[in-house]
Amino acid sequence: MDPNAEELAAEAALEAERQFVLTLGGFALEVAGATLVTHEKLPVPRFNFVQELGVGRERQAAFFERALDHYFQRALRPTFRIPIPVPDHLASGLHRFGFRPRPAPLVLLLSSGAPGPAGASGTEVRAAERAELDLTASFWTSERERPEFRTALDLAWSHPNPYERLVPLLAFRDGRAVSSALIYRHRSTVGIHAVATRPEARGRGAASELVRFALATEPAGRGVRYSLFADSSRLETRLVALGFRPVRAFREYALPPEAELAFPPPGPFLPPQWRPPRAAARPGGAVSGTGSGRPVGPID
């Protein structure tokens, strides 16, 4: 693919992912150098992350202050996604605030929609029905977050905005739902989100069949590109076998569970700062060029 076209495709996939969080009740705040994706009622990293777009060394202090204040005021623990290679000043800044890199990179993969070869037999995949809303929601949330997530999922599923559509998928083995995913189309980009498998059914190909079904049947409508994130080399290898290709890699930084949601101490108290004269003083104590006739004094 042409490098410029691939760059545009990757940006469209990242935008579609943000729209996925927004359609489920979240919001995004843009600041200089980053987008702060937030969902106050679903306090998990999947819905609360900082997508770094380019923060210079001389502007990192303001960036960290605004980003951390935004989440900490809401008692949220965000993750920071930094494109690889991570600039040294951002790595050291995140470390100073208690964030630690996750072992494996987060890789964005794209596909043109051609499904890979047939895989696991005995797995039936289909679009979920409205009556299966509770079953679908049970794959991703604990009892605490489930009512909020169920309501958001129902709204986005039943009443989509223009240019979008959300379709949950279910995979069955022996008549039992063992895996699920959310297919979300925003304009011409289709994201395959939240692929999850019951612990006792993992390793038998159900998740791969969900992805293959999405590519082959286009349940959310035709898309020019399909996107999916991988957070392990094993998952990335499986997706490449299904026709995906890696286009972006990020290093994720997260707070350890014991970290406090607070800024470090500001340091020792400093005396008032004084502004030096900018021009020679006129007779009577006024400073030339101030326009007020007031002598320069301490900064209020």
C-alpha positions as MATLAB code, in Angstrom:
seq = 'MDPNAEELAAEAALEAERQFVLTLGGFALEVAGATLVTHEKLPVPRFNFVQELGVGRERQAAFFERALDHYFQRALRPTFRIPIPVPDHLASGLHRFGFRPRPAPLVLLLSSGAPGPAGASGTEVRAAERAELDLTASFWTSERERPEFRTALDLAWSHPNPYERLVPLLAFRDGRAVSSALIYRHRSTVGIHAVATRPEARGRGAASELVRFALATEPAGRGVRYSLFADSSRLETRLVALGFRPVRAFREYALPPEAELAFPPPGPFLPPQWRPPRAAARPGGAVSGTGSGRPVGPID';
ca = [
       0.000    0.000    0.000;
       1.098    3.533   -0.706;
       2.662    4.989    2.495;
       0.402    8.041    2.416;
      -2.691    5.902    1.948;
      -1.658    3.628    4.802;
      -1.078    6.632    7.044;
      -4.578    7.912    6.283;
      -6.027    4.439    6.876;
      -4.336    4.200   10.270;
      -5.597    7.641   11.290;
      -9.128    6.682   10.213;
      -8.915    3.519   12.319;
      -7.781    5.471   15.393;
     -10.591    7.970   14.877;
     -13.116    5.130   14.557;
     -11.860    3.681   17.845;
     -12.411    7.012   19.597;
     -15.904    7.185   18.101;
     -16.570    3.707   19.493;
     -15.919    5.000   23.029;
     -18.007    8.094   22.357;
     -21.014    6.178   21.061;
     -21.002    4.131   24.278;
     -21.338    7.284   26.360;
     -17.773    8.563   26.637;
     -16.191   11.768   25.413;
     -12.847   13.006   24.080;
     -11.026   16.178   25.058;
      -8.346   17.510   22.713;
      -5.364   19.318   24.193;
      -2.137   20.390   22.553;
      -0.325   17.192   21.594;
      -2.899   14.599   22.620;
      -6.504   13.448   22.797;
      -7.895   12.461   26.208;
     -10.480    9.699   25.703;
     -12.709    9.401   28.757;
     -15.670    7.397   30.031;
     -16.504    8.394   33.594;
     -19.011    5.576   34.182;
     -16.815    2.793   32.794;
     -13.573    3.300   34.758;
     -11.411    0.820   32.860;
      -8.316    1.530   30.692;
     -10.115    0.392   27.547;
     -12.306    3.509   27.775;
      -9.886    5.910   29.464;
      -6.641    6.561   27.631;
      -4.428    9.364   26.395;
      -3.597    9.129   22.699;
      -0.345   11.075   22.372;
       0.025   12.900   19.064;
       3.352   14.667   19.598;
       4.432   16.580   22.714;
       7.676   18.560   22.659;
      10.199   18.494   25.448;
       9.584   22.167   26.303;
       5.812   21.638   26.586;
       5.620   18.387   28.490;
       5.010   19.978   31.913;
       1.771   21.615   30.774;
       0.758   18.459   28.927;
       1.157   16.188   31.944;
      -0.530   18.671   34.274;
      -3.614   18.988   32.083;
      -3.879   15.291   31.277;
      -3.397   13.998   34.814;
      -5.603   16.651   36.371;
      -8.366   15.722   33.918;
      -8.408   12.067   34.977;
      -7.421   12.379   38.625;
     -10.283   14.797   39.322;
     -12.587   11.997   38.166;
     -10.747    9.300   40.148;
      -9.849    7.554   36.865;
      -6.648    5.682   36.079;
      -5.790    6.358   32.444;
      -3.256    4.673   30.236;
      -0.945    6.666   27.981;
      -0.440    5.447   24.405;
       2.842    6.724   23.009;
       3.906    5.866   19.428;
       7.069    3.771   19.257;
       9.867    4.860   19.470;
       8.933    6.657   22.682;
      10.734   10.020   23.112;
      13.072    9.993   26.105;
      11.474   13.039   27.735;
       8.008   11.423   27.713;
       9.318    8.110   29.035;
      11.108    9.827   31.925;
       8.126   12.101   32.600;
       5.697    9.194   32.804;
       8.090    7.307   35.056;
       8.318   10.320   37.350;
       4.538   10.348   37.729;
       4.429    6.643   38.574;
       3.449    5.188   35.188;
       5.176    2.012   34.015;
       5.365    0.544   30.480;
       3.450   -2.629   29.758;
       5.656   -5.509   28.587;
       4.260   -5.882   25.076;
       3.493   -3.087   22.598;
      -0.053   -2.305   21.522;
      -0.196   -2.900   17.766;
      -2.861   -1.574   15.404;
      -3.552   -3.949   12.513;
      -5.579   -3.340    9.362;
      -7.225   -5.621    6.809;
      -8.940   -4.960    3.504;
     -11.675   -7.397    4.540;
     -10.628  -10.630    2.835;
     -11.108  -13.444    5.383;
      -8.397  -15.960    6.136;
      -8.732  -19.723    5.635;
     -11.462  -21.657    7.414;
     -10.532  -22.581   10.948;
     -12.069  -24.258   13.949;
     -14.916  -26.641   13.260;
     -17.794  -26.953   15.669;
     -18.010  -23.189   16.246;
     -21.154  -21.369   15.160;
     -20.941  -17.581   14.812;
     -23.853  -15.236   14.258;
     -25.031  -11.712   15.040;
     -26.539  -11.392   18.492;
     -30.273  -10.863   18.850;
     -31.906   -8.128   20.919;
     -33.079  -10.665   23.489;
     -29.417  -11.599   24.068;
     -28.385   -8.145   25.271;
     -27.670   -9.311   28.830;
     -25.738  -12.329   27.582;
     -23.662  -10.114   25.313;
     -22.883   -7.557   28.040;
     -21.752  -10.303   30.434;
     -18.584  -10.957   28.411;
     -16.900   -7.633   29.197;
     -18.031   -6.174   32.495;
     -18.213   -7.038   36.148;
     -21.461   -6.791   38.081;
     -20.504   -3.239   39.112;
     -20.149   -1.812   35.596;
     -22.670   -4.041   33.810;
     -25.865   -1.940   34.199;
     -24.143    1.159   32.775;
     -22.492   -0.791   29.960;
     -25.721   -2.617   29.134;
     -27.606    0.671   28.796;
     -24.901    2.210   26.607;
     -24.701   -0.898   24.428;
     -28.472   -1.005   23.991;
     -28.604    2.654   22.959;
     -25.763    2.418   20.431;
     -27.128   -0.862   19.046;
     -30.764    0.239   18.736;
     -30.340    3.934   17.922;
     -27.092    4.535   16.019;
     -26.073    7.956   14.811;
     -25.714    8.593   11.069;
     -22.599    7.033    9.521;
     -22.259    4.422   12.266;
     -23.543    0.988   13.170;
     -22.812   -1.413   16.017;
     -23.460   -5.153   15.837;
     -22.538   -7.631   18.617;
     -21.423  -11.105   17.544;
     -21.678  -14.357   19.487;
     -19.798  -17.622   18.973;
     -21.363  -20.887   20.189;
     -19.997  -24.331   20.952;
     -22.364  -27.158   21.780;
     -25.178  -24.625   22.023;
     -23.383  -22.459   24.594;
     -22.119  -18.922   23.993;
     -18.347  -19.024   24.505;
     -17.069  -15.880   22.789;
     -18.267  -12.444   21.716;
     -17.145   -9.279   19.941;
     -18.482   -5.847   19.057;
     -18.354   -4.820   15.404;
     -18.508   -1.050   15.049;
     -18.504    0.785   11.733;
     -17.794    4.508   11.567;
     -18.104    5.750    8.004;
     -15.898    3.363    5.968;
     -13.813    1.945    8.820;
     -14.950   -1.128   10.731;
     -13.398   -1.841   14.094;
     -13.507   -5.296   15.687;
     -13.630   -4.497   19.394;
     -13.718   -6.291   22.736;
     -13.138   -9.829   21.458;
     -13.600  -11.968   24.572;
     -13.782  -15.712   25.267;
     -14.921  -17.538   28.390;
     -11.849  -18.809   30.305;
     -12.837  -22.463   29.977;
     -13.230  -22.173   26.173;
      -9.982  -20.392   25.312;
      -7.430  -21.847   22.936;
      -9.959  -23.558   20.683;
     -10.273  -20.957   17.928;
     -13.614  -19.329   18.834;
     -12.177  -15.795   18.835;
     -10.519  -16.350   15.449;
     -13.845  -17.537   14.062;
     -15.487  -14.316   15.267;
     -12.923  -12.248   13.376;
     -13.190  -14.404   10.272;
     -16.991  -14.162   10.333;
     -16.831  -10.354   10.603;
     -14.535  -10.138    7.567;
     -16.566  -12.585    5.489;
     -20.124  -11.381    6.200;
     -19.682   -7.660    7.012;
     -22.479   -7.595    9.629;
     -22.156   -3.820   10.206;
     -22.169   -2.994    6.505;
     -19.410   -2.810    3.960;
     -16.181   -1.194    5.089;
     -13.102   -0.162    3.150;
     -10.854   -1.280    5.994;
     -11.076   -3.368    9.156;
      -9.050   -2.655   12.269;
      -8.114   -4.555   15.396;
      -5.609   -4.073   18.225;
      -3.201   -6.744   19.467;
      -1.484   -6.532   22.862;
       0.688   -9.644   22.506;
       2.932  -11.144   19.842;
       0.849  -14.322   19.919;
      -2.338  -12.446   19.064;
      -0.565  -10.409   16.402;
       0.663  -13.614   14.729;
      -2.868  -15.000   14.653;
      -4.259  -11.841   13.128;
      -1.574  -11.744   10.442;
      -2.628  -15.294    9.524;
      -6.180  -13.962    9.103;
      -5.032  -11.329    6.602;
      -4.238   -8.366    8.887;
      -1.051   -6.314    8.686;
       0.510   -4.193   11.447;
       0.540   -0.461   10.701;
       1.159    1.277   14.050;
       2.790    0.305   17.348;
       2.357    2.056   20.693;
       3.910    1.675   24.113;
       1.237    1.703   26.798;
       2.001    3.191   30.202;
      -0.210    2.408   33.187;
      -0.246    3.055   36.916;
       0.415    0.095   39.208;
      -2.569   -0.795   41.435;
      -0.939    0.644   44.565;
      -0.247    4.067   43.005;
      -2.111    7.062   44.432;
      -4.058    9.388   42.146;
      -2.221   12.552   43.151;
       0.507   14.874   41.941;
       3.896   14.704   43.676;
       4.724   17.438   46.235;
       5.394   20.786   44.526;
       8.724   21.264   46.332;
       9.904   23.823   48.881;
       8.176   27.163   49.289;
       9.831   29.902   47.255;
       9.898   33.632   48.047;
       8.048   36.114   45.787;
       9.531   36.485   42.346;
      10.461   40.001   41.201;
      10.283   41.372   37.690;
      13.445   43.325   36.750;
      13.078   46.768   35.142;
      12.737   46.588   31.356;
      13.993   50.174   30.718;
      15.722   53.049   32.459;
      13.624   54.761   35.141;
      12.328   58.276   34.500;
      12.630   61.011   37.134;
      10.062   60.452   39.850;
      10.353   56.663   39.835;
       8.278   55.820   36.745;
       9.628   53.240   34.311;
       9.810   54.165   30.658;
       7.479   52.157   28.480;
       5.076   50.909   31.172;
       2.376   53.457   30.299;
       1.140   53.524   33.900;
       3.769   55.548   35.720;
       3.959   52.790   38.386;
       7.288   51.446   39.565;
       7.893   47.788   38.908;
       7.145   45.705   41.992;
       6.476   42.100   42.953;
       4.349   39.890   40.718;
       0.884   39.487   42.237;
];
